[in-house]
């Protein structure tokens, strides 16, 4: 799989069809994903396998994932989102 193909696949998977999720995940994958280390890239892709309603709840800070890897990625995404304004 080429890097461009993988990037496009991840960008497409980040488009969830829920405005609230798209406003958080879209800019993250566009501006932040490439700068992540390989372990965080794997965590991000794993996070994308979760259900939209769970992601929605986590990104609205109503709850954190039980999985510590997912919880760390949610915090990272929210921190980067807040830093971008």
Backbone torsions as a table, in degrees:
resi	resn	phi	psi	omega
1	UNK	NA	127.0	179.1
2	UNK	-73.1	158.0	179.5
3	UNK	-60.9	-42.1	-179.7
4	UNK	-63.5	-42.2	178.1
5	UNK	-62.0	-44.6	179.6
6	UNK	-63.2	-43.0	178.5
7	UNK	-61.2	-44.4	180.0
8	UNK	-65.4	-38.4	178.8
9	UNK	-64.2	-42.6	179.6
10	UNK	-68.9	-41.1	177.6
11	UNK	-61.8	-41.9	179.6
12	UNK	-65.7	-41.7	179.2
13	UNK	-66.5	-23.0	178.9
14	UNK	-77.4	-15.9	177.4
15	UNK	-84.4	109.5	-171.1
16	UNK	-101.0	-18.3	-178.2
17	UNK	87.8	-0.5	172.6
18	UNK	-109.1	122.1	-174.9
19	UNK	-51.8	-45.9	-176.9
20	UNK	-60.4	-41.0	178.6
21	UNK	-72.3	-40.7	-179.9
22	UNK	-63.2	-33.6	179.6
23	UNK	-71.3	-22.7	178.1
24	UNK	-94.9	-50.3	-173.8
25	UNK	-75.3	-36.1	-179.0
26	UNK	-58.1	-56.6	178.5
27	UNK	-63.4	-33.5	179.2
28	UNK	-61.7	-48.3	-177.9
29	UNK	-70.5	-31.0	-179.7
30	UNK	-73.0	-43.3	-171.4
31	UNK	-106.4	-21.7	-171.5
32	UNK	-114.8	-31.0	-169.9
33	UNK	-56.2	-47.0	-176.5
34	UNK	-61.8	-27.0	-180.0
35	UNK	-83.5	-4.4	179.9
36	UNK	-74.8	151.5	172.0
37	UNK	-75.1	168.6	-174.0
38	UNK	-60.2	-38.3	-179.4
39	UNK	-63.4	-41.7	178.6
40	UNK	-69.6	-32.8	176.0
41	UNK	-62.9	-42.2	178.1
42	UNK	-64.1	-41.9	178.4
43	UNK	-62.1	-41.4	-179.4
44	UNK	-63.3	-47.6	179.7
45	UNK	-61.2	-39.4	177.1
46	UNK	-63.8	-40.6	178.7
47	UNK	-61.0	-36.1	-179.2
48	UNK	-64.8	-15.9	178.8
49	UNK	-79.0	-9.3	-179.7
50	UNK	-76.1	160.5	179.7
51	UNK	-71.0	147.3	-179.2
52	UNK	-57.2	-41.2	-177.9
53	UNK	-64.8	-32.8	175.7
54	UNK	-69.9	-46.6	177.6
55	UNK	-58.0	-44.2	179.7
56	UNK	-57.0	-48.0	-179.4
57	UNK	-63.1	-41.9	-178.6
58	UNK	-68.2	-41.9	-177.2
59	UNK	-77.3	-17.0	172.8
60	UNK	-88.5	7.1	177.7
61	UNK	62.4	23.3	176.9
62	UNK	-78.7	-20.3	-174.8
63	UNK	-166.1	163.6	172.1
64	UNK	-119.4	150.9	177.7
65	UNK	-61.9	149.2	175.3
66	UNK	-70.0	-33.6	178.8
67	UNK	-69.2	120.0	-177.6
68	UNK	-62.6	-30.2	177.5
69	UNK	-66.1	-44.0	178.4
70	UNK	-68.6	-39.3	178.9
71	UNK	-61.3	-42.1	178.7
72	UNK	-63.6	-40.2	-179.6
73	UNK	-69.2	-40.0	177.4
74	UNK	-60.0	-45.2	178.7
75	UNK	-62.2	-42.1	178.9
76	UNK	-61.5	-46.8	-179.7
77	UNK	-62.0	-45.0	179.8
78	UNK	-65.3	-39.1	177.5
79	UNK	-63.5	-44.9	180.0
80	UNK	-67.2	-36.6	178.2
81	UNK	-63.7	-44.6	179.3
82	UNK	-64.7	-37.2	-179.6
83	UNK	-67.5	-31.9	178.4
84	UNK	-76.7	-17.8	179.1
85	UNK	83.8	NA	NA
